[in-house]
Amino acid sequence: MTSALLPTVDEVSRFSVRGRAGWTDMHDELSTYRDTVDVPGPVHLLADVSTGPETLGVRPQDALPTLRAAGRSPLTLDEGVALLRQQPSVLHDHNAFQALATRSPVAPYTRRVPTFWVSKGAPRLGWCWAGNPHSWLGAASAARRLAPVGPAP
């Protein structure tokens, strides 16, 4: 689902990890972000999703070409939200992750990468700098996006 159907801030507040509700401090900037990849519509499926354990400690700007060379596509902010709404355990069973396929062209947000992690004991949507490596942040990706198939004629 995309934020066009379900507002991001509302969905983040519905995240739950260990009984704690999700939060974000990105309210004012979320409307400036745009996807940098094509998605097959507001509702679609992701195949072979990974939170990027192989990219832990790699700067986002360096992880992106690595993902593409492996034939993978980075997740969008909306896809990250959908992943956490459906599988909140990825934040404590795996690693925190970044949504490299959504960026803002508006200063001062241009170098920020949407990021999902546990902060203050609760799931959080925040951001980290595109040029900084973090040992606990991976670059989330999928092998492919699948459009829904309509009813048979």
NORMOVEN-V872518 format. One record per pair of residues at least 6 apart in sequence whose C-alpha atoms are under 7 Angstrom apart, sorted by the first residue. I is the first residue (numbers start at 1). J is the second residue. Records with the same first field share a line. If there is no record, write none. Layout:
# NORMOVEN-V872518
I: J + J
This chain:
# NORMOVEN-V872518
1: 42 + 43 + 78 + 82
2: 42 + 43 + 78
3: 78
12: 22 + 23 + 81
13: 21 + 22 + 23
14: 21 + 22
15: 21 + 22 + 84 + 85 + 88 + 123
16: 22 + 88 + 123
17: 88 + 122 + 123
20: 122
21: 122 + 123
22: 122 + 123 + 124
23: 123 + 124 + 125
24: 124 + 125 + 126
25: 126
26: 126
32: 104 + 106
33: 102 + 103 + 104
34: 102 + 103 + 104
35: 76 + 101 + 102 + 103
36: 101 + 102
37: 101
40: 146 + 147
41: 147
44: 145 + 146 + 147 + 148
45: 145 + 146 + 147
46: 142 + 144 + 145 + 146
47: 142 + 143 + 144 + 145
48: 142 + 143
49: 141 + 142 + 143
50: 140 + 141 + 142
51: 95 + 97 + 138 + 139 + 140 + 141
52: 97 + 138 + 139 + 140 + 141
53: 95 + 138
55: 63 + 138 + 139
56: 134 + 135 + 136 + 137 + 138
57: 133 + 134 + 135 + 136 + 137
58: 133 + 134
59: 130 + 131 + 132 + 133
60: 100 + 130 + 131 + 139
61: 130 + 131
63: 139
67: 73
71: 143
72: 141 + 142 + 143 + 144
73: 141 + 142 + 143 + 144
74: 99 + 100 + 101 + 139 + 140 + 141 + 142
75: 99 + 100 + 101 + 140 + 141 + 142
76: 99 + 100 + 101 + 102
77: 99 + 102 + 114
80: 99
91: 117 + 118
95: 136 + 137 + 138
96: 116 + 117 + 136 + 137 + 138
97: 115 + 116 + 117 + 137 + 138 + 139 + 140
98: 113 + 114 + 115 + 116 + 137 + 138 + 139 + 140
99: 113 + 114 + 115 + 139 + 140
100: 113 + 139
103: 110 + 113
104: 110
111: 129 + 130
112: 127 + 128 + 129 + 130
113: 127 + 128 + 129 + 130
114: 125 + 126 + 127 + 128
115: 125 + 126 + 127 + 128
116: 124 + 125 + 126
117: 123 + 124 + 125
118: 124
